[in-house]
Amino acid sequence: MRFTAVTLFPELVQAACGFGIMGRALARGLWALDVVNPRDFAHDAHRTVDDRPYGGGPGMVMMAPPLAAAIAAAREGQRRAGCASVRVVHLTPAGVPLTHVRVAAMAAGLDAGYVLLAGRYEGVDERLVAREIDEEIAIGDFVVSGGELPALMLMDAVVRLLPGATNEPASVEQESFADGLLDTPHFTRPEVWQGEAVPEVLLSGNHAAIARWRRMQALGRTKARRPDLFAAVELSAEDRRLLAEYGQCETAQAPRGARDGGDAQRRGDADDKAGTTSATPTSLPRTSERKEQA
Ligand SMILES: C[S@@+](CC[C@H](N)C(=O)[O-])C[C@H]1O[C@@H](n2cnc3c(N)ncnc32)[C@H](O)[C@@H]1O
């Protein structure tokens, strides 16, 4: 797996790739990173890569000629490095939202190469997109200042799925989205914190019961928080039983922050109108409620 970032800030990308799982996987040779700066392909003394937009309006637009030359150099570098395929990806808010499915497909092509074009300013000349770009990806319905962080997020998401990148492969298989569901809640020591105890089942040592509880939590949370994901889940008879059980003992419907703003706020409001939500942020009943249940 080889990524080449085409960016005006190569040091930013290189620096961020040196940490944690990404950094270790890079050191072990599980993936490779190259950077190409479009300024190296500008033709004037100021190394200009942007100009004012035709038609007027605010901001600047990245010019096609230096970007095309930078992408050509990136492609050539990937070919020379032996990549079986080279795909040019433009990070842009106008792209297809990035999902686990796309990330996993990218991670499956171990000898593939990706050139990641990180825009700046108002974006890049659309003619460059039409000629050079194979795929456009967005990392969310919001705008950041440049494509470097989106490119890093894409690389991080792919690299952590590469064989050998994580010490415990099972951990990535059990994470949110891997099986179409959100992750289960996690707990660690201390066993009781601020009067709140860890769910008893997690202390039971009964692996089947723990697995069942975790599946119930993942199903219940996904249904409550991400109905869009939940709609695509094929439920078994046991899943339906778990959901019914979750509905009986759970009070939490919305993620933490639902009271503060954002999409979760809107979901929370909708739930309020339906009379189904609670302000309880955790997926566990409060200690007092658990005592009452006991
Ligand atoms: C300030 S943004 C340009 C935003 C653009 N004028 C728009 O309204 O869609 C500069 C660059 O950041 C990157 N970028 C910003 N938000 C992004 C997102 N949600 N997903 C992927 N890339 C993004 C793109 O590379 C973009 O060219």
Ligand as a Chemical Component Dictionary entry (heavy atoms), coordinates in Angstrom:
data_LIG
# 
_chem_comp.id                   LIG 
_chem_comp.type                 NON-POLYMER 
_chem_comp.pdbx_formal_charge   0 
_chem_comp.three_letter_code    LIG 
# 
loop_
_chem_comp_atom.comp_id 
_chem_comp_atom.atom_id 
_chem_comp_atom.alt_atom_id 
_chem_comp_atom.type_symbol 
_chem_comp_atom.charge 
_chem_comp_atom.model_Cartn_x 
_chem_comp_atom.model_Cartn_y 
_chem_comp_atom.model_Cartn_z 
_chem_comp_atom.pdbx_ordinal 
LIG C1  C1  C 0  -11.744 25.574 2.376  1  
LIG S1  S1  S 1  -11.894 24.040 1.579  2  
LIG C2  C2  C 0  -12.782 24.453 0.126  3  
LIG C3  C3  C 0  -14.242 24.299 0.306  4  
LIG C4  C4  C 0  -15.043 24.494 -0.976 5  
LIG N1  N1  N 0  -14.972 25.838 -1.473 6  
LIG C5  C5  C 0  -16.472 24.110 -0.715 7  
LIG O1  O1  O 0  -17.244 24.979 -0.297 8  
LIG O2  O2  O -1 -16.844 22.932 -0.879 9  
LIG C6  C6  C 0  -10.269 23.726 0.988  10 
LIG C7  C7  C 0  -9.953  22.261 0.758  11 
LIG O3  O3  O 0  -10.130 21.519 1.949  12 
LIG C8  C8  C 0  -10.467 20.180 1.635  13 
LIG N2  N2  N 0  -11.703 19.850 2.368  14 
LIG C9  C9  C 0  -12.436 20.687 3.131  15 
LIG N3  N3  N 0  -13.464 20.066 3.687  16 
LIG C10 C10 C 0  -13.408 18.786 3.290  17 
LIG C11 C11 C 0  -14.217 17.644 3.514  18 
LIG N4  N4  N 0  -15.306 17.681 4.263  19 
LIG N5  N5  N 0  -13.857 16.470 2.945  20 
LIG C12 C12 C 0  -12.751 16.386 2.180  21 
LIG N6  N6  N 0  -11.959 17.453 1.907  22 
LIG C13 C13 C 0  -12.272 18.624 2.446  23 
LIG C14 C14 C 0  -10.629 20.103 0.123  24 
LIG O4  O4  O 0  -9.440  19.550 -0.414 25 
LIG C15 C15 C 0  -10.790 21.553 -0.264 26 
LIG O5  O5  O 0  -10.338 21.802 -1.570 27 
# 
loop_
_chem_comp_bond.comp_id 
_chem_comp_bond.atom_id_1 
_chem_comp_bond.atom_id_2 
_chem_comp_bond.value_order 
_chem_comp_bond.pdbx_ordinal 
LIG C1  S1  SING 1  
LIG S1  C2  SING 2  
LIG S1  C6  SING 3  
LIG C2  C3  SING 4  
LIG C3  C4  SING 5  
LIG C4  N1  SING 6  
LIG C4  C5  SING 7  
LIG C5  O1  DOUB 8  
LIG C5  O2  SING 9  
LIG C6  C7  SING 10 
LIG C7  O3  SING 11 
LIG C7  C15 SING 12 
LIG O3  C8  SING 13 
LIG C8  N2  SING 14 
LIG C8  C14 SING 15 
LIG N2  C9  SING 16 
LIG N2  C13 SING 17 
LIG C9  N3  DOUB 18 
LIG N3  C10 SING 19 
LIG C10 C11 SING 20 
LIG C10 C13 DOUB 21 
LIG C11 N4  SING 22 
LIG C11 N5  DOUB 23 
LIG N5  C12 SING 24 
LIG C12 N6  DOUB 25 
LIG N6  C13 SING 26 
LIG C14 O4  SING 27 
LIG C14 C15 SING 28 
LIG C15 O5  SING 29 
# 
